[in-house]
Amino acid sequence: MPNRRVRVVRSVKLNGKWKFMNPQAAQRQRIPNDQGRWYITWRDGNKKEWERCDSWTHALAQKLKKEGELHARSAGVELAAPKVGRITFDDAVEQFNEDLRLRDMRTETVEAYRLVFENFRASFTKKYLDQIDRHAMLSFAQSLRKAKLAPRTVSNRYLAFSTFLKFHGIKPGMKKGDAPKFVEGEADAYSRKDIATFKAACTPEQRLLFNFYLCTGFRMQEVMGALRSKFKAAVKSCVLVVVDQLHPFQNPQNYVVEYLPQFAE
């Protein structure tokens, strides 16, 4: 039996961050109704469903409509499938971005998709999402190559856009071999002599920082989470950020800090 409760939820920006709250809480904080975004939310089994609304009055109307649908389903009444209109590419992008925000994706992820959509718009002249076909995807890949992007970047942005199409259930009819490919080149490596020369020119603080990058092999995300205050320069120790395995790479509060002994010079 479906859950027949439908709630109205607001998303408002407080202190530079988007936050979900119920309309009563927003009213107590005197947030105008024309600020932020409105949604209705309900549960279909264990899955939480969302629907964006245009305004407070629209959210109330959609809430009543959805409650009627859920009560009808609960009573065993068969409902006619709603007529789905064509969605524009711009609206599809907004829906996808909204989904990223609802899932609290990192700012870097949202920004990466923004670049992908900008690249695609440069090669796509049509209006609707369902007009994206194999020719549009091949033109997109070609435009990336003409922009002199690296083969790896071309492949990554093509795959990211394919993820967007899959989100909306769009199948452009690609054929085997259509996806851009790249050959992984052999990375240039510094010799021990090069590293020794570099470290000799560093200040003690620079040498500690370099050893931190070199000996941990941290990626950009881990390095960004390392705080200067956690360095024990006096004993030349370094911070090792151990991610809570239950919630990897989601929240800095899930990180456990341990100290590594002095690095070998």
GIPE-V811095 format. One record per pair of residues at least 4 apart in sequence whose C-alpha atoms are under 6 Angstrom apart, sorted by the first residue. I is the first residue (numbers start at 1). J is the second residue. D is the distance in whole Angstrom. If there is no record, write none. Layout:
BEGIN
i->[I/I]
j->[J/J]
d->[D/D]
END
This chain:
BEGIN
i->[1/2/3/4/4/6/6/7/7/8/8/9/9/9/9/10/10/10/10/10/11/11/11/11/12/12/12/13/13/26/27/38/39/39/39/40/40/41/41/42/42/43/43/43/53/53/54/59/62/72/73/87/88/88/88/89/89/100/101/116/120/123/132/133/134/134/134/144/145/151/152/155/165/166/190/199/202/202/211/212/213/218/231/232/232/236/237/237/237/238/238/239/240/240/241/242/242/243/243/244/244/244]
j->[74/44/43/67/70/41/42/40/41/39/40/21/22/39/40/20/21/22/37/38/19/20/36/37/18/19/36/17/18/31/31/53/51/52/53/50/51/49/50/48/49/47/48/49/58/59/58/63/66/77/77/128/127/128/129/128/129/105/105/157/140/140/136/172/172/173/174/154/149/182/182/180/170/170/194/207/206/207/215/216/217/222/238/236/237/262/260/261/262/259/260/259/258/259/257/255/256/248/255/248/254/255]
d->[6/6/6/6/5/6/5/6/5/6/5/6/5/5/6/6/5/6/6/5/5/4/6/5/5/5/4/5/4/5/6/5/6/4/5/6/5/6/5/6/5/6/5/6/6/5/6/6/6/5/5/6/6/4/5/5/5/5/6/6/6/6/6/4/5/6/5/6/6/5/6/5/5/6/6/6/5/5/6/6/6/6/6/6/5/5/6/5/5/6/5/5/5/6/5/6/5/6/5/6/5/6]
END
